[in-house]
Amino acid sequence: MPDLKLFASPRACSLACHIALEESGLPYSVEIVKIREGEHQAEQYLRVNPWGKIPALLIDDEVLTEAQAILSFIGDSTDLNLIPQNNPLARARAHEWMNFLTATVHIAFRPLFKPHYLISDPALYPQLHEVGIPNLKKTLLEVDRRLAGKKWALGDNYSVVDPYLLVFWIWSQRDDIVPHVANMPAWRDHAERIFAREATWKCLRREGITPDNLAAP
Ligand SMILES: N[C@@H](CCC(=O)N[C@@H](CS)C(=O)NCC(=O)O)C(=O)O
């Protein structure tokens, strides 16, 4: 079994990998790299991941980046069925979800979370929000639609997709975001099922997240 070390930042998309590792039962360690304090751009972290983004997973002496790839690796490294095996369509469904979360859902938060990545003049942020907020709302509603009638993202079995969904649920419920999003009952129920799992709060607490500060921006 390789030595696994996850680089994670509190509340970042790395939380999905953190929870998936905890659920997997694999031995691992976590190093907290605080994005808000600029630690992801410090020399020490850039030596691990020159791209300066979180998450990264050190597998012995190899670095794997991209949440989807890390989750896929974790799922394939256990026999807990955390990602479907030997069923091409079921496996493709897992990647369909994860790719949607990475490429569309994550990015839909950008006009609100990182407007400076999109436009240089802060005076134009309201225009960006005019387009970005309805798009975020629509994208999150699509997640809710896809979850309707399902216990877990892939159906009856918990998988690495589920903690990935939790990341964006937590983002959507931030005090400064929640006024902009619709009611999402299927996703809310899904999030409650994940919050009920022991591994979830173990990881949240390790990142300094408690029920009291969960909705903090
Ligand atoms: N496509 C990458 C995105 C990674 C990413 O942007 N992570 C954020 C945290 S959620 C980050 O490192 N932000 C720091 C920055 O953009 O400076 C993935 O899915 O892992």
The ligand as a MOL file (V3000), in Angstrom:
LIG
                    3D

  0  0  0     0  0            999 V3000
M  V30 BEGIN CTAB
M  V30 COUNTS 20 19 0 0 0
M  V30 BEGIN ATOM
M  V30 1 N -9.7620 21.6300 -11.4180 0
M  V30 2 C -9.1610 21.6170 -10.1110 0
M  V30 3 C -9.4960 22.9270 -9.4120 0
M  V30 4 C -8.6520 23.1060 -8.1910 0
M  V30 5 C -8.9380 24.4530 -7.5550 0
M  V30 6 O -9.1500 25.4910 -8.2290 0
M  V30 7 N -8.9310 24.4460 -6.2290 0
M  V30 8 C -9.1500 25.6610 -5.4860 0
M  V30 9 C -9.7430 25.3320 -4.1250 0
M  V30 10 S -11.3890 24.7010 -4.2400 0
M  V30 11 C -7.8430 26.3910 -5.3090 0
M  V30 12 O -6.8030 25.7890 -5.1890 0
M  V30 13 N -7.9150 27.7270 -5.2730 0
M  V30 14 C -6.7900 28.5470 -5.0560 0
M  V30 15 C -6.5920 29.5570 -6.1450 0
M  V30 16 O -7.3180 29.5360 -7.1500 0
M  V30 17 O -5.7060 30.3880 -5.9960 0
M  V30 18 C -9.7060 20.4230 -9.2940 0
M  V30 19 O -10.8460 20.0380 -9.5520 0
M  V30 20 O -8.9930 19.8900 -8.4230 0
M  V30 END ATOM
M  V30 BEGIN BOND
M  V30 1 1 1 2
M  V30 2 1 2 3
M  V30 3 1 2 18
M  V30 4 1 3 4
M  V30 5 1 4 5
M  V30 6 2 5 6
M  V30 7 1 5 7
M  V30 8 1 7 8
M  V30 9 1 8 9
M  V30 10 1 8 11
M  V30 11 1 9 10
M  V30 12 2 11 12
M  V30 13 1 11 13
M  V30 14 1 13 14
M  V30 15 1 14 15
M  V30 16 2 15 16
M  V30 17 1 15 17
M  V30 18 2 18 19
M  V30 19 1 18 20
M  V30 END BOND
M  V30 END CTAB
M  END
